[in-house]
Amino acid sequence: MESRKKNKLVQPLLKWAGGKRQLLKEIKKCFPKKYSTYHEPFLGGGAVLFDIQPKKAFVNDVNSDVINVYRVIKEDVNELIEDLKTHKNESDYYYKIRELDRTSEFEDLSPLKKASRIIYLNKTCYNGLFRVNSQNQFNVPFGKYKNPNIVNEFVLRAVSQYLNTNNITIWNKDFEEALQNVHKDDFVYIDPPYDPVSDSSSFTGYTLYGFDKNEQIRLKNVCDELNRIGCKFLLSNSATSFIRELYKDYQITIVGASRAINSVPSGRGKIEEVLVRNYE
């Protein structure tokens, strides 16, 4: 791990449920002082990766739409920026673009067109929510924003430059498969879909696969294996009794986070989260 000057324009360009920007300070307090290679198996909006900007990293997400966005930004940012400029902040147009994944022509769209569509929908949909239904179709309504930042050209170019000038491997796999190449003294930051604090607060719709308690247990077993081989891990999750009991053998820090995404306004606000780690 090397300390160096970071580019402040390298930052998340997708709004993400459970994004870590507001908790970065607390998360980085818990980072190990030294480690070899950085791994992040649930990349999502990329807030942690883009803040620490490691020179070498293996990053992954099971959501193929999101990973396609990062790959297009890395490989074809100029064309992506030009395509984003063609989108309109209008309700009828929004629903026309949203409905594309319900049509046969969707599979014929190029990776660039798919990436442009996802960024556009993310910037103009209600609450900046990335959510799909059981058919893997984007299903968030129009957001009615006056002036959404659909084309954040400076950030797009900065992220592209970061991904191209560093050794960043981008995968679209199951988290367990993505962590097969972890070695002793590596560091893994793990930010899975959270265990719901109530029946109404569950948000696992960023992928059609969901993330239930069995998946949480499978993830804990992977953490046990990381610990066994001498790899450091730091995991974020909600501070439910289930999660606290699951990780009781590790060091748990409680932090407070604001959550704006909830269908019920009273469900928004400060909630407790845990940071779990296997090192001092």
Residue, then its C-alpha position, 0 to 999 in steps of 0.5 A: m500500500e502506497s500513500r500518494k496524491k489522489n485525484k479528488l475528481v475520482q468519485p462515484l458517478l452512480k447514486w447507490a442505495g447504501g452508498k458509503r460516501q457518508l461513512l468513509k471517515e469511519i470506514k477508513k479509521c478501521f482500515p489496516k495500516k499495511y496490506s498488499t492487494y486491495h479487493e472489493p467483491f461488492l463494488g456498487g457505486g465504488a465510494v470506497l475504491f474511488d476514495i482510497q484509489p489503490k494502485k492495484a485492486f480486484v473489484n467485482d459486482v454480481n450486477s452486470d449492468v453496473i460492471n458494464v458501466y465501469r468497463v465502458i468508462k474505462e474503455d470508451v469514455n469519449e463515446l459514452i460522454e457523447d451518447l449521454k448528451t443525447h438524453k432528455n430529462e423528460s418523463d415520456y422519454y425516461y419511460k421509453i428508455r426505461e422500458l427498453d429492457r422489456t423489449s427484444e431489441f435490448e439484447d442488441l444494444s451495444p455495451l456503450k448504449k447499455a451503460s449510457r442508459i443505466i447512467y441516465l436512468n440513475k441520474t433521473c429516476y426517483n431518489g437515485l435508486f438502482r432497483v430491478n424486479s424479478q425479471n431483472q427489469f429496471n422499475v424505478p419511476f421518473g424523478k422529476y428533477k429540474n436539472p439532473n447532472i446526467v453528463n458529469e464529464f470531469v468525473l467520467r474522465a477522471v474515473s476513466q483515467y484512474l482505471n486505465t493508469n492503475n492495475i484495476t481488474i474488474w469482474n462480474k462474478d459471485f462474491e465467493e468466486a471473486l475472492q478465490n485469488v485472495h492471498k495472505d496479507d491482502f485486504v478485502y473490504i466487504d459491503p454486501p446488501y444489508d440484513p434488513v432492520s425491519d420487514s419494510s426496510s429490506f433493500t436487496g433489489y439492486t440485483l434479481y438474485g437478492f441477498d437473504k440470510n442464507e447468503q449472509i451466512r455464506l458470506k460469513n463462511v467466506c470471511d472465516e476462510l479469509n481469516r484462516i489464510g491470514c487475509k484482513f477483512l473489513l465488513s459493513n452491515s446493519a447492526t441487527s441481532f442476526i449480524r451481531e451474533l453471526y460475527k460475534d467472534y470478530q471485532i465489531t464497531i458500531v457506527g451511525a449512518s443516515r439512510a434516505i432510501n425507504s418507502v416510508p418517510s419515518g423509516r429514514g434517518k439515523i440507523e446503526e451499522v456495524l464494521v466487522r474486522n479480523y485485526e486490531 
